[in-house]
Amino acid sequence: VASELWRKYIKTWLQERPLTERLNQHYGVGWHILERRVDIHFTLVSTEYHLCNLNDVHHRSPGKSFLQPLVSLRGLVGSDRWVNKDELEAMDPSYSSSVHVRSSSNSGSSSSSSLRPTSSDASGRARFAGIENSVDTSWSFQYATFPFLHGKEDSIVFLGQCYLLGEELTPLLVNMKGVVEQTEFFQRDNYLLLTSIRRSLVSLVEALYTDKGQSIRAGVIKYFESQGRNRFTKEDVKIIVLLESALLNLGRCIDLVKPAGLLAGSVPAPTWARALDALEKSMNNIQVVCDPDQPLDPKDWGKL
């Protein structure tokens, strides 16, 4: 989206914007700048966990943020700085009629006398600093409910809860990749997140060993069979094995990064690589067993 806006739209939008006069002052010296500005706002619509991950990664690992392309659009675009008044009139003889004067208490002149840049010498270079074309971007989030947390069947709710726990590890995954690549420091908040998610996943897996857990396992198998997706879950033993494997890898990851997470010591580079591998295996296992989302059948498209 950002690339498409940059290539096809932004420069056109800037040309259609009116010029606004701005007075800059520095150490008592003032100069006028004519500015064109475009403000672009994006509304991102997705599930709550997805948008929260986008926001967390943007603030914790800005260099790897998925929102970075929107940030990169900000700034000056093809600005003509330090041209004088005569050059400006040559480029656009009608520029003075398109200038919107921004009032300033320091200008000491009326609006009518400020419609054109003033200068302190014959060339106008001392007071008129040219044209700035600037772009600013912002965004907001429109949250959608993750439907599987509100299902009528306990097995569907179980799948949704496990899947969300795996997805909440995404900011940690991005941070650890940065640590392995030696572009980021490990953040203690992510270590606390890791230990908290493992405790929550332990509670969910332990529930599978209760009387209610038998119906949950049977419901999970039935759900995937109805979707034609029972490759890894034909047996309830397979479900437990994969989730136990996910817990084992999370525990291994915690043990490997604990010195850095508790600020008790350093972690060698090879250890970080092993911790990242354990984390990725755990997230993959959770996704294999617990991703309840399915492609929409073409016959249901018209019902949206």
C-alpha positions in Angstrom: 0.0 0.0 0.0 2.8 2.4 1.0 4.7 1.7 -2.2 1.5 2.2 -4.3 0.8 5.6 -2.7 4.3 6.8 -3.2 4.5 5.8 -6.9 1.0 6.9 -8.0 -0.7 9.3 -5.7 1.4 11.4 -3.2 3.1 13.7 -5.7 -0.3 14.3 -7.4 -1.9 15.1 -4.1 0.9 17.6 -3.2 0.5 19.4 -6.5 -3.2 19.9 -5.7 -2.6 21.3 -2.3 -2.5 25.1 -1.7 0.7 26.8 -0.6 0.8 27.9 3.0 3.3 30.5 4.2 5.2 29.7 7.3 7.6 32.0 9.2 10.7 30.4 10.8 12.9 32.2 13.2 16.3 31.2 14.6 18.5 33.5 16.8 16.4 36.5 15.7 16.8 35.8 12.0 13.5 35.0 10.2 12.7 33.5 6.8 9.6 32.5 5.0 8.8 29.1 3.7 5.9 28.1 1.4 4.6 24.7 2.4 2.4 22.1 0.8 1.3 19.4 3.1 -0.5 16.1 2.8 -1.8 14.2 5.8 -2.6 10.5 5.2 -4.5 8.5 7.8 -4.8 4.7 7.7 -7.4 2.7 9.5 -6.2 -0.9 10.1 -9.0 -3.5 10.6 -8.2 -6.9 12.0 -8.6 -9.1 15.0 -7.6 -7.7 18.4 -4.6 -10.0 18.9 -3.3 -9.2 15.4 -3.5 -5.4 15.9 -2.0 -5.6 19.4 0.9 -7.6 18.0 1.4 -4.9 15.3 1.4 -2.2 18.0 3.7 -4.1 20.4 6.3 -4.9 17.7 6.2 -1.2 16.5 7.1 0.1 19.9 9.4 -2.7 21.1 11.2 -3.4 17.8 10.7 -0.4 15.6 13.3 -1.5 13.1 11.3 -4.6 12.3 7.9 -3.1 12.6 5.3 -4.0 10.0 4.1 -0.4 10.2 7.6 0.9 9.2 6.5 1.4 5.5 3.9 3.9 6.7 6.5 5.7 8.8 8.8 5.9 5.8 6.3 8.0 3.9 6.8 10.9 6.3 9.1 13.7 5.5 9.9 16.2 2.7 9.1 15.3 -0.9 10.9 17.0 -3.8 11.2 20.3 -1.9 12.7 23.3 -3.6 14.7 25.0 -0.9 16.6 28.3 -1.2 15.2 29.5 -4.5 14.5 33.2 -4.5 11.3 35.1 -5.2 12.1 35.8 -8.9 12.7 32.1 -9.5 9.5 31.1 -7.8 7.5 33.6 -9.9 9.2 32.1 -13.0 8.1 28.6 -12.0 4.5 29.7 -11.1 3.5 33.3 -11.9 0.2 32.8 -10.0 1.8 31.6 -6.8 0.9 34.6 -4.7 -2.8 34.1 -5.3 -2.5 30.5 -4.0 -0.6 31.3 -0.8 -2.6 30.8 2.4 -0.9 33.1 4.9 -0.4 31.6 8.4 -0.6 34.4 10.9 2.3 35.0 13.3 2.6 37.5 16.1 6.2 38.0 15.1 5.5 38.9 11.5 4.5 42.5 12.3 2.5 42.8 9.0 -1.1 42.5 7.9 -2.4 39.6 5.9 -2.6 41.6 2.7 1.0 42.6 2.9 2.1 39.0 3.7 0.7 37.5 0.5 4.2 37.5 -1.0 7.6 36.7 0.6 9.6 39.7 1.8 13.3 40.0 1.6 16.0 41.9 3.2 18.2 42.2 0.1 17.7 42.6 -3.6 17.7 38.9 -4.4 15.3 37.8 -1.7 17.6 35.0 -0.5 17.9 36.2 3.1 14.2 36.0 3.9 12.6 33.5 1.4 13.8 29.9 1.8 11.8 28.2 -0.9 9.0 25.6 -1.0 8.6 22.5 1.2 6.4 19.6 0.1 5.8 17.5 3.2 3.9 14.3 4.0 2.7 13.1 7.4 1.1 9.7 8.2 -1.0 8.4 11.1 -3.0 5.3 11.8 -5.7 4.0 14.0 -6.9 0.4 14.8 -10.4 -1.0 14.3 -10.6 -4.1 16.4 -12.6 -7.2 15.4 -13.5 -9.9 17.9 -11.7 -13.3 17.6 -14.9 -15.5 17.1 -13.4 -18.7 18.3 -13.3 -17.5 21.9 -17.0 -17.2 21.9 -18.0 -20.5 20.4 -20.7 -22.7 21.8 -18.5 -25.8 22.0 -15.7 -26.2 24.6 -13.4 -27.7 22.0 -13.6 -24.6 19.8 -13.0 -22.3 22.7 -10.0 -24.5 23.7 -8.5 -24.2 20.2 -9.0 -20.4 20.2 -7.4 -20.0 23.6 -4.3 -22.0 22.7 -4.0 -20.3 19.3 -4.0 -16.9 20.9 -1.3 -17.8 23.4 0.9 -18.9 20.5 0.2 -15.6 18.6 1.0 -13.5 21.6 4.6 -14.8 21.4 5.0 -12.8 18.1 6.6 -9.7 19.7 9.1 -12.0 21.5 9.9 -13.8 18.3 10.6 -10.6 16.5 12.8 -9.3 19.4 14.8 -12.6 19.6 15.4 -12.6 15.8 16.9 -9.1 16.3 19.1 -10.4 19.1 20.4 -13.3 17.1 21.1 -10.8 14.2 22.7 -8.5 16.7 20.5 -5.6 15.8 18.5 -5.4 19.1 18.9 -6.0 22.8 16.7 -8.5 24.6 13.8 -6.9 26.4 13.0 -8.0 29.9 9.2 -7.4 29.3 9.4 -10.1 26.6 10.9 -12.6 29.1 8.0 -11.9 31.5 5.6 -12.4 28.7 7.2 -15.7 27.8 6.9 -17.1 31.3 3.3 -15.9 31.7 2.2 -17.5 28.4 3.9 -20.8 29.3 2.0 -20.9 32.7 -1.3 -20.2 30.8 -0.6 -23.0 28.3 0.2 -25.4 31.1 -3.2 -24.8 32.6 -4.9 -25.4 29.3 -3.0 -28.7 28.6 -3.6 -29.9 32.2 -7.4 -29.5 31.5 -7.1 -32.1 28.8 -6.4 -34.7 31.5 -9.6 -34.1 33.3 -13.0 -35.7 32.6 -14.0 -32.6 30.7 -10.8 -32.9 28.7 -11.9 -36.1 27.0 -14.9 -34.3 25.4 -12.6 -31.5 24.4 -10.2 -33.8 22.6 -13.1 -35.6 20.9 -14.6 -32.3 19.8 -11.2 -31.1 18.4 -10.9 -34.3 16.3 -14.5 -34.0 15.1 -14.0 -30.3 14.2 -10.9 -31.0 12.1 -12.5 -34.0 10.4 -15.5 -31.9 9.4 -13.1 -29.4 7.8 -11.1 -32.1 6.0 -8.1 -31.2 8.1 -7.3 -34.1 10.4 -3.8 -34.9 9.2 -2.2 -34.2 12.6 -5.1 -34.8 14.8 -6.6 -38.2 13.9 -5.9 -39.3 17.5 -6.2 -37.4 20.7 -2.8 -38.7 21.7 -1.3 -36.7 18.8 -3.0 -33.5 20.1 -1.5 -34.0 23.6 1.9 -35.0 22.2 2.2 -31.8 20.1 1.0 -29.5 22.9 3.4 -31.2 25.4 6.2 -30.7 22.8 5.2 -27.0 22.6 5.5 -26.7 26.4 8.8 -28.5 26.4 10.3 -26.1 23.8 8.9 -23.1 25.7 10.5 -24.3 28.9 13.8 -24.8 27.1 13.6 -21.3 25.7 13.0 -19.9 29.1 16.0 -21.7 30.6 18.3 -20.5 27.8 17.4 -16.8 28.1 16.8 -16.7 31.9 20.1 -15.0 32.7 19.3 -12.1 30.4 15.6 -12.0 31.4 16.5 -11.8 35.1 19.4 -9.4 34.5 21.6 -12.0 36.1 24.2 -12.5 33.4 24.9 -12.6 29.7 23.8 -15.2 27.2 26.3 -16.3 24.5 25.3 -15.9 20.8 25.0 -19.6 20.1 22.6 -19.9 23.1 20.4 -17.2 21.6 20.2 -19.1 18.4 19.1 -22.3 20.2 16.5 -20.3 22.2 15.1 -18.9 19.0 14.9 -22.3 17.4 13.0 -23.7 20.5 10.6 -20.8 20.4 9.9 -21.2 16.7 9.3 -25.0 17.1 6.8 -24.3 20.0 4.9 -21.7 18.0 4.7 -24.1 15.0 3.4 -26.9 17.2 0.7 -24.7 18.6 -0.4 -23.6 15.2 -0.5 -27.1 13.8 -2.9 -28.3 16.4 -4.8 -25.3 17.5 -5.4 -23.0 14.5 -9.2 -23.1 14.2 -9.4 -20.7 11.3 -10.5 -22.3 8.0 -10.8 -20.9 4.4 -14.4 -19.9 3.6 -16.2 -22.3 1.3 -17.0 -20.6 -2.0 -20.7 -21.4 -1.7 -20.7 -19.2 1.5 -19.1 -16.2 -0.1 -22.4 -14.5 -0.9 -23.5 -14.8 2.8 -20.8 -12.3 4.0 
